Amino acid sequence: MSLKIIKTLDECTGHLLVTHDGRFHPDEILGTVILFEAFNGNVSLLRTSNPPKYLKIPHVVYDVGHEIGYTRYDHHQLGGNGKRRNGVPYASAGLLWRDFGDIVLMNKSVPPDYINPIWKAIDNRLIQTVDCYDNGFLPAECSDFSINRVISNFNPTWLEQEASNVAFLIAFEVAKQIFNRELERVKAQKLAIPMVEAAIEESNDGIMILNSSVPWDGIVVNSSLPKAKEILYVITPSLRKGYNIVGVKKSSTNFEVRKPFPKSWAGLPKKLLREITGVETAHFCHSARFIAGAKTLEDAKKLAAIAANYPEELPELKEG
């Protein structure tokens, strides 16, 4: 059974799933897989950044909507949406695995005595990595679920009778898709270099503006151009309409940005964010303080300028 993506509620059959549109991320993709398996594929997916406020049909809204009350499976609100005992914060994938993981495992005929240890292992090996990534960091608690593990996982286990050649062909098809997507992405990155370098030279006061969503991150971070070292924020059009303001990372090897957005902005509902910044169309600042958004380019510039000129925050003092 394949996933059905709908455009209107009238098309819905089965359980309604609602997540954001525009650029997709691993956490809502994996969250959709969890829900698809929990409901045995009897679902319809609506992708929208403005979920209906009142739904009269069975539904799960995730990774979008805390502004209008859908907070259970969102994590962008002020303070996030909880952490595991090891300190790893939840993103939508982890929140959904927390509540639906047992159902998925029962649907997969996992013996009752094994459900809890398997649930924990999947959370440790896979879900936490995705949650960390979406929350803007990758600490030691989160292992990297690499292509080596992805491909190796297609080898039959001792419980399966599948022929090795059959498994090889399945792994081949997956690896082919991964390879071709990586090839297209690298090609796009290389072709973007002249455009990004021109934008670096045109940047002012630590702010760079791009007119399209070209890949810029690694180019800016690794650029030898003198002005590249001064850039704090990059403004690009958002696939969800409006504009994103993204903090430039200190290096390509971690998530830490050169200057996070002010703490007082983190995770605020758009009404409060607009009040505290004075920017009319400001609508978002991630709780991890590495990305913010506004509806117009002028307001995106205003947000970036405020953040760039905001006093550096002193580190919190530790007792003792």
Helices and strands as residue ranges (DSSP letters): E 4-6, G 9-11, E 15-19, H 26-38, E 43-47, E 59-61, G 66-68, H 92-107, H 112-122, I 123-127, H 128-134, H 147-152, H 164-202, E 207-209, H 217-222, G 226-230, E 233-237, E 243-247, G 263-265, H 270-277, E 282-285, E 291-294, H 297-309
